[in-house]
Amino acid sequence: MISSLEEDLKKAQKFHGHLCSGIILGVRIARAGLNYLGIEDPSKNKDFIVYVEIDRCLTDAVQSVTGCSLGKRRLKWIDYGKMGACFIDMNTQKGIRIVVNAKKNPSPDQDALSFWGQFTDEQLFKFELVAVNIKKEDLPGKPTNSAMCEICHEKVMDGRVIIKDGKVLCEACANGAYYTAI
């Protein structure tokens, strides 16, 4: 790796706002995933995607270390509520899923960095070789297509339209929105 563990921890801490177990574990997961893919400098390699399985501290660490982001379409969030991430080579669509498998956590009075530092990656994580079928619409780059929802008349991109009763609809109009207009 081009950067050291300490440099990655500092960068992730600055990005996230504080150092905690999620940041420490996320940095280590990101470094292990990049290592598996053979990526020494993620800023110079755009041929990988990372799926994160939680919307907590770990994800900020993974984003900070890998340089992948939702806006660049190289970071995908799957809401499993698990402290894990999957690192995929876009050329082969194969990769590795790494999930926290620790049996203990630091007590509130323990230093998290020292606590987690006593374990190897093999002791902390479950490693699983995986393949992911990445749809063309989910790859980085320009939108593949767009359409207008026939109810709200808002633009829907990247194959996210739903055909219902012969109408082109957005998810919100087809199945209900997560928000309520007031």
C-alpha positions in Angstrom: 0.0 0.0 0.0 1.2 3.5 -0.8 -0.1 5.0 2.5 0.5 3.5 5.9 -2.2 2.3 8.3 -1.5 5.4 10.5 -2.0 7.8 7.5 -5.2 6.1 6.5 -6.5 6.3 10.0 -5.7 10.0 10.2 -7.4 10.6 6.8 -10.5 8.6 7.8 -10.7 10.3 11.2 -10.5 13.7 9.6 -13.2 12.8 7.0 -15.5 11.3 9.7 -14.9 13.7 12.5 -13.5 11.3 15.2 -11.7 8.1 15.7 -13.8 5.1 16.9 -14.1 1.4 16.4 -16.0 1.7 13.2 -13.3 3.9 11.6 -10.5 1.6 12.8 -12.3 -1.5 11.5 -13.4 0.2 8.3 -9.8 1.3 7.5 -8.5 -2.2 8.0 -11.3 -3.7 5.9 -10.6 -1.2 3.1 -6.9 -1.9 3.2 -7.5 -5.7 3.1 -9.9 -5.3 0.2 -7.5 -3.2 -1.8 -4.7 -5.6 -1.0 -6.8 -8.5 -2.3 -7.5 -6.7 -5.5 -3.8 -5.8 -5.9 -4.4 -2.1 -5.7 -1.6 -0.1 -4.1 -2.8 3.3 -5.0 -6.6 3.6 -5.2 -6.4 7.1 -6.5 -4.9 5.7 -9.7 -7.2 2.7 -10.1 -10.8 3.3 -11.1 -11.6 -0.3 -12.1 -13.2 -1.4 -8.8 -16.5 -0.9 -7.0 -17.1 -1.3 -3.3 -20.4 -2.4 -1.8 -20.8 -1.4 1.9 -23.4 -3.1 4.1 -24.0 -0.4 6.7 -24.6 3.3 6.8 -22.3 4.0 9.8 -18.7 4.9 10.7 -17.2 2.0 8.8 -18.6 3.3 5.5 -16.9 6.7 6.0 -13.6 4.9 6.6 -14.0 2.7 3.5 -14.9 5.8 1.4 -11.9 7.7 2.8 -9.3 5.0 2.1 -10.6 3.8 -1.3 -11.7 7.1 -2.8 -14.9 5.5 -3.9 -18.1 7.5 -3.4 -21.8 7.3 -4.2 -21.6 10.2 -6.5 -18.8 8.6 -8.5 -21.0 5.4 -8.6 -18.1 3.3 -7.3 -19.5 3.0 -3.7 -22.8 1.1 -3.4 -24.8 0.9 -0.2 -26.7 -2.3 0.5 -28.6 -1.9 3.8 -27.9 -5.2 5.6 -26.9 -3.5 8.9 -23.6 -5.5 8.9 -20.1 -4.2 9.4 -18.8 -5.3 6.1 -17.8 -4.4 2.6 -17.4 -6.2 -0.7 -14.5 -5.2 -3.1 -15.2 -6.0 -6.7 -12.9 -5.9 -9.8 -15.2 -4.4 -12.5 -13.4 -6.2 -15.2 -14.0 -9.7 -13.8 -16.9 -8.9 -11.5 -15.2 -11.0 -8.8 -13.9 -9.9 -5.5 -13.9 -10.4 -1.8 -16.4 -9.7 0.9 -15.0 -8.8 4.3 -17.2 -8.7 7.4 -16.3 -7.9 11.0 -16.4 -11.2 12.9 -15.0 -10.1 16.2 -16.3 -11.8 19.3 -15.4 -8.9 21.6 -15.6 -5.1 21.7 -13.6 -2.6 23.7 -15.1 -1.5 26.9 -15.9 2.2 27.1 -12.8 2.9 29.1 -10.4 1.1 26.7 -8.5 2.7 23.9 -10.1 1.4 20.7 -6.9 1.7 18.6 -5.0 -0.4 21.1 -7.8 -2.9 21.6 -8.3 -3.6 17.8 -4.5 -3.4 17.2 -4.0 -6.6 19.2 -5.8 -8.7 16.6 -4.8 -9.8 13.1 -7.1 -9.3 10.2 -7.8 -13.0 10.2 -8.9 -12.8 13.8 -11.2 -9.8 13.2 -12.8 -10.5 9.8 -14.5 -13.2 7.9 -13.2 -13.3 4.3 -15.4 -14.7 1.5 -14.6 -14.8 -2.2 -17.6 -13.6 -4.2 -18.9 -12.7 -7.7 -21.3 -9.8 -8.2 -23.4 -9.4 -11.3 -23.2 -5.6 -11.8 -25.9 -4.3 -14.1 -24.8 -1.9 -16.9 -27.0 0.7 -15.3 -25.1 0.5 -12.0 -21.6 1.1 -13.5 -19.7 4.4 -13.1 -20.0 6.8 -16.0 -22.8 8.8 -17.7 -26.4 7.7 -17.2 -27.3 4.9 -19.5 -30.9 6.0 -20.0 -33.6 8.3 -18.5 -37.3 8.6 -18.7 -40.0 10.8 -17.3 -42.4 9.5 -14.7 -45.9 9.8 -16.1 -47.4 10.9 -12.7 -44.9 13.3 -11.1 -43.1 14.2 -14.4 -39.7 13.9 -12.7 -36.8 12.4 -14.5 -35.7 8.9 -13.6 -32.3 7.7 -14.6 -30.3 4.4 -15.0 -33.1 1.9 -15.4 -34.9 2.8 -12.2 -38.3 3.2 -13.9 -41.1 0.9 -13.1 -43.7 -0.1 -15.6 -47.0 -0.4 -13.8 -50.3 -0.8 -15.7 -48.5 0.2 -18.9 -47.3 3.4 -17.4 -43.7 4.5 -16.9 -43.3 5.4 -13.2 -40.7 6.4 -10.7 -40.3 4.2 -7.5 -42.1 6.8 -5.4 -45.2 7.0 -7.6 -45.3 3.2 -8.2 -44.8 2.0 -4.6 -45.0 5.0 -2.3 -42.4 7.5 -1.3 -40.2 7.6 1.8 -41.3 11.2 2.3 -44.7 12.9 2.7 -45.2 16.2 0.9 -46.4 18.9 3.3 
